[in-house]
């Protein structure tokens, strides 16, 4: 039996990955995490801690989904770096509410995530995909959860 949060994270990945190229799916998932992190920060600032917790939980599910599909067959060092990054974000986001300044804690996670989002957008643009995916349509072969993983740590990402 799977953890409910893990299942939701995989579901989010499957939804994002089912109809778009892998790089676009990665960028969309980062954008989704950013949306949740901003909502968590705003909720913490307004002292709405249940809303803060719910938004953090959704962001953590995105990071868990990204972590769960890392491929270690090729460029293992990159995959391990991303795994450590995702785990660090999960821990920092999860602990944000218990920090002395939860707004600042959220902003720290937002800065780290924004940095990686920009990096993935640049990779997508370099490989011929859109640098921003708002309204982007899928090009080329579609990704499928079983047949073709997002493979964002594989080194051979195809847009």
C-alpha positions in Angstrom: 0.0 0.0 0.0 1.4 3.4 -1.0 1.5 6.5 1.1 -1.4 8.9 0.1 1.0 11.9 -0.3 3.3 9.8 -2.5 0.4 8.7 -4.6 -0.7 12.3 -5.0 2.8 13.4 -6.0 2.9 10.6 -8.6 -0.5 11.7 -9.8 0.7 15.3 -10.2 3.7 14.0 -12.1 1.5 11.8 -14.3 -0.9 14.7 -15.1 1.9 17.0 -16.0 3.9 14.4 -17.9 1.1 12.7 -19.9 0.7 15.2 -22.6 3.9 17.3 -22.8 7.5 16.7 -23.5 9.6 15.9 -20.5 11.4 19.3 -20.1 8.0 21.1 -20.3 6.7 18.8 -17.6 9.7 19.6 -15.3 9.2 23.3 -15.8 5.5 23.0 -15.1 6.1 21.1 -12.0 8.6 23.7 -10.7 6.1 26.4 -11.6 3.4 24.5 -9.7 5.7 24.2 -6.6 6.4 28.0 -6.8 2.7 28.7 -6.8 2.2 26.6 -3.7 5.2 28.1 -2.0 4.0 31.7 -2.6 0.6 30.7 -1.2 2.3 29.2 1.8 4.3 32.4 2.4 1.2 34.6 2.0 -0.8 32.4 4.4 2.0 32.5 7.0 2.2 36.3 6.7 -1.6 36.4 7.3 -1.2 33.9 10.2 -3.4 31.4 8.5 -1.4 28.4 9.5 -3.8 25.7 8.3 -3.7 27.3 4.8 0.1 27.6 5.1 0.4 23.9 6.0 -1.9 22.8 3.1 0.1 24.8 0.6 3.4 23.5 2.0 2.1 20.0 1.7 1.2 20.5 -2.0 4.7 21.9 -2.7 6.3 19.0 -0.9 4.3 16.6 -3.0 5.7 18.2 -6.2 9.2 17.9 -4.9 8.6 14.3 -3.9 7.2 13.5 -7.3 10.3 15.1 -9.0 12.5 13.0 -6.7 10.6 9.8 -7.3 11.3 9.8 -11.1 15.1 10.5 -11.0 17.0 8.1 -13.1 20.4 7.0 -11.9 21.5 4.9 -14.9 23.4 7.7 -16.6 24.9 10.8 -15.0 24.5 9.4 -11.5 26.2 12.4 -9.9 23.6 14.8 -11.3 20.8 12.5 -10.1 22.3 12.4 -6.6 22.7 16.2 -6.6 19.0 16.6 -7.5 18.0 14.1 -4.9 19.8 15.9 -2.2 18.3 19.2 -3.5 14.8 17.9 -3.4 15.2 16.3 0.0 16.6 19.6 1.4 13.7 21.5 0.0 11.2 19.0 1.5 12.8 19.3 4.9 13.1 23.1 4.8 9.5 23.5 3.5 8.2 21.1 6.1 9.9 22.9 8.9 8.9 26.4 7.8 5.9 26.7 10.1 8.0 25.9 13.1 10.6 28.5 12.4 10.7 31.8 14.3 9.9 33.6 11.0 7.9 31.2 8.8 7.6 33.9 6.1 11.4 34.2 5.8 11.7 30.4 5.8 9.2 30.2 2.9 11.1 32.9 1.0 14.3 30.9 1.4 12.7 27.9 -0.2 11.1 30.1 -2.9 14.6 31.6 -3.8 16.1 28.1 -4.1 13.2 26.8 -6.2 13.2 29.9 -8.4 16.9 29.4 -9.1 16.3 25.9 -10.3 13.2 26.9 -12.2 15.2 29.4 -14.2 17.8 26.8 -14.9 15.2 24.3 -16.2 13.6 27.1 -18.3 17.1 27.9 -19.8 17.6 24.2 -20.6 14.2 23.9 -22.2 14.9 27.1 -24.3 18.4 25.8 -25.3 16.9 22.5 -26.5 14.3 24.2 -28.7 11.4 24.2 -26.2 9.6 27.2 -24.8 11.5 29.0 -22.0 8.2 29.5 -20.3 5.5 26.9 -20.7 2.3 28.8 -20.1 0.0 27.8 -22.9 2.7 25.6 -24.4 1.6 22.7 -26.6 3.3 19.4 -26.7 5.8 18.9 -29.6 7.1 15.6 -30.8 6.5 12.3 -29.1 4.5 12.5 -25.9 5.9 11.3 -22.6 4.2 8.5 -20.8 4.7 7.7 -17.2 5.5 4.0 -17.8 7.1 4.1 -21.2 9.2 7.2 -20.9 10.0 8.9 -17.6 10.8 12.6 -17.3 14.4 11.4 -17.0 15.5 14.9 -15.9 18.6 13.5 -14.3 19.5 11.2 -17.2 21.5 13.7 -19.1 19.8 13.0 -22.4 16.6 15.0 -22.0 14.7 15.4 -25.3 12.3 18.3 -25.7 
